[in-house]
Amino acid sequence: MKIKNKILKSIKNKIIVSCQPNQNGPQDKTKIVVSMAQAAILGGCGGVRIEGYKNIIAVKEKIKLPIIGIIKNDLLNYKVRITPLIQDVEKLVKSGAHIIAYDATNRKRPFSTKDIVSKIKKAKRLAMADCSSIEDAKKAIIEGADIIGTTLSGYTGKQVKDSEKPDLKLVKKFKKLNCFVIAEGRYNSPALAKKAILAGADAVTVGSAITRIDNITNWYVKAVEK
């Protein structure tokens, strides 16, 4: 409990930077991921979100802030991608990630969310539920998640939205559940991050707007072309 409180306190009201380059892109190299994390720390972030066993190990050697670790898997017959396997959790534990995030949506999966959370907790790591709805979050809390995130809002099933705006309404709903809330997903400006905190988020994760040069460039290109 002391470790949990210490980690949550350290990221409270902070920006968490997701250092995840586009897969197979020019930035998709461990050295670059490490440099992203180091640069984010210079900017004052409270922690980083890192994908991949090797990347996490490399980042952990260079920084002391909390690391949210995930492993993305493209599985046959399953749409869940974020830490869907027990083996993924085992790898993330070995990598040294302080927080392990997983897909907490109500979709077909190889292992139940209950089993995933149980594995995380037995390893004495914090479990972060990447949710798409209030129902996902409520279930995650019952199963023992320490953090609920709006990560997958607008990206799954009937709730898929063609929107560039973050789901601030869901942040407000999550806050009422008496759990640590991380706002994540389309927080592409400082103003939006501030709105997330004002809506009740305990922390905000920002990814593409900080770390993906190709995405950011494309935003500018589209704006100019219009």
N, C-alpha and C positions, 0 to 999 in steps of 0.2 A: 504493500500500500504506500509506503514511503517513496519508493522508486516511482510509482505511478503518479503520485501527487507532485513529485519533483519535476517529472517530464512535462506533465500538463501545465504546471505553473510556468515552466520555461518557454512554452509556446503560446501562452495566453496573451491575446491581443497582439499577436505577431503575424508577420507574413511568412508562410512556408513556400519555398520555391521548388517547384517540380522540375528537376533537371532531366527531362526525358526528350532527347532529340527524336525526330521522326525516324522510324525504323529504316535502316539501310541508306539513310541520307548522309551527306558529308560531315555532319556533326556527330554521327552515331559511332563514336569512339570513346573508350574508357577515359583516356587522358583529357578529352574535351569535357566529358561529364564531370570529372573531378575539378577542372578549371571553372566550370559553370558554378559548382557548389561553392568553391572558394570565393569567386566573385560575388555571389549572392550574400555570403557571410560578410564581406566587406561592406555591402550595402545595408546590412543591419537585419537580415532575416533571422527568424527564430529557429528554423530547422529546414530540412530539405526532404524532398520525396524522390526516391531513386528506384529505377527499375533494373532488375537483373543482379544475380549473385555476384559476379565479378565486379560490376560497377559499385555495388554497395561496399564490398571489401576495400576497394581502392579509395573510395570517398572517406570511409571510416578511418583510414590510416592518416588522413590529412585534416579532418575536422573533428570537433568535439561536440557539436550541436546534435540534437535528436534527429535521427533518420527514420523516415517512414519508408519501409521497404515493400516492394511489390515484385511479382513475377508475372509477366503477361504470357499467356499461352493461347494459341489458336488451335482449339480442339475440334475434332470431327464430331458432328452431331450435337455440339454444345455452343451456345453463344456467349457464355460467361468467359471472360478473358483474364480478369484480375485475380491472381492467386487462387485458381480453382482446385488445385490438387494438394493433398496432404504432403506430398513430396516437395511442393513449392514452399510450404510453411517450414518444413525441415531445413531446406536450403537457406531460407531467409533467417532462421534462427542461427544457423552456422555463420552466416555472413555478418551477424552482429547488429542487425537492424533493431532499433529500440521499439518501434511501432510496426506492426504488420497489417497492411490493409488488404481487404478481400472484397470481392463482389458479393453484396448482400441482397441482391434482387431476387425476386421470386421466380426464378427461371430454372429450367432443367439443368442439372449439374451432376458431375461425377461423384462429388462428395457433398454431403449436406453442410449448410452453413453452421449448424450446431457442432458438427465434427471439426470443421475448420477452426472455429472459435475455441473449442475445447483444446485443440492441439496448440494453439497460440498461447492460451492461458497456462497450460501445463509447463510451457517453456519459460514462463514468467516474462512474457512480452505483452505489450499493450495491443489490443485488437481494435482496428479501425474498420467500421462497416461503411463501404462505399455504396450509398443508397440511391434509389431513384424516386422513392415515395415515402410518405409518412408511415405506411404499412411496413415497408422494409425496415425503417428505423425502430419502430416499436418492437418488432420481432427480434432485431439485433440486440436491443437492450435486454430483453428477456433472456436471450442466449448468452449474455455476458459481455457484449462489446463495451469498450471503454470510451470510444469516440464514434460519433455518427457524422458522416459527411454527405453533402449533397452532390457528390462526384458524378453520379450517373443520371441525375435529373435531366430529362429531355433526350436521353440517348437510348432508351429501351422501350420495346413493345408499342402499345397504343399511345404511350406518352412521348414518342419521338416528335421533336418540334424543330421546325425550320426557323430557329431563333438565334440571334447573336447575344441575347440578353441572359444574364444569370437568373436563377430561380430564387429571388429574395423572399417570395411568399413561403417557400418551403423552409428557408432558414428560420423564419418566424415561427413556423409550426414546430420545427425541431427544438427550438429553444424551450418550448413548453414541456418538453419531455424530461427535463432535469438530467441532461447528459451533456458531456463536452461536445460542442458542435464546431465542425470545420466546414466553412463555406468553400465549395470548389466547383469549378465548371463555368467557364466564360467570364471570369473576372479579369477583363482585359484592360482595365485602367485603374489608377489610384482612386478615382472617384467611386468606382464600383466596389472596390475593396473596402472603402470607408463605409459605404452603404451597408455592406454585409455585417460589419461590426455593429453599426447602429441598429441593424435588424435583429441582433442577438447572437451573432456568431462569436465564438471564442477565439477563432483564428481563421485566416483566409489563405488558401493555397492558390498560387498563381503559377502557370506553366508557360504556355505558348507565348504570351505577351512579353516574357522576359527571356526565355531560353531558345525559342525556335526562330532563328533568323529567317529561314525560308518562309514560314507562315507570316511573320511580321512584314516582310518585304511584299508579300502578295496582298496584304491588306492595303498597303500604300498604292500598289499598282492598280488594284481594282478601284480605289477611290479616285485616282487620277484619270483612269479610263472613263469613269462615269461622268 
